[in-house]
Amino acid sequence: MVRGPKTENKEHLMAIQGLGYTKTTWAFEERPVASAKLNQWDDRIETALEIVYFLLGKSWGGRSGVLRGAAEHDLKVESTPTPGLSVRVQPGYALINNLPYRLNAITETGTFVVPSLHNRIDLVQACLPNWNIAIKPGTESASPTAPAPDSGCIALATVLLRPGMSIIKTVDDSVNGYIVDTRPFA
C-alpha cells in the first residue's frame, strides 16, 4: 500500500511550486487574539494590497491619471451652478503613483483669490497623501504659467484668473476667469 505525503510535506511542495499560502497561527476560539498575531496578519494584507495596486497600475500602462471608462466626467473640474469664485470637481477614480485615488462626491474648492495686477494661473489637483482636492496658486505675471502638481498629486485643471474678475466660467469670455481641463488619463 502506497501512502501519500504527509500534510506538512504537501504544504512544503505547494510553496516550492509557487502555490504556497501562509498558514494562520490563530487557535480556534482564541480570545483575544494577541496583537503580535494581528500585526503579522495586517502586514501581510498590506503587502498583498500593495502588490495588487502595483499590478493594476501596470495594467493601465503604469501612468498616473484618471481612469478611462468609468464615467466621462470623472474628476472633471467645472464652474459652480451659481457662478462665483470657486469651482467643483466631479467624483471619480484615478491612479496616482500606482495607487488608487477616489473622490466620493462632488467637491467644491475654496474661493480663488482674484489677482491684483496681472493674470495668474492656479492649478486644481487631486492629492493622494490626503485624498483631497487642492488649489495650488500660481504667480501673477504678464505671461503667467501654471504651477506643476505637487508630489503625489495629479493636475485636474488650470484656472486662469484676471484682475477685477467676479466669476469663474468654463469658457473664456475675455473678462472673467476660466477653466482649462488638464486631466491626464491612465
Secondary structure, DSSP 8 states (H G I E B T S, - for coil): ------HHHHHHHHHHTT---------TT-SS--HHHHHHHHHHHHHHHHHHHHHHHHHTTS--EE-TTS-TTTT-EEE-SS-SS-EEE--EEEEETTEEEEE-S-EE-------SSS-EEEEEEEETTTTEEEEE-----SS-------TTEEEEEEEEE-TT---EESS--SSSEEEEE---B-
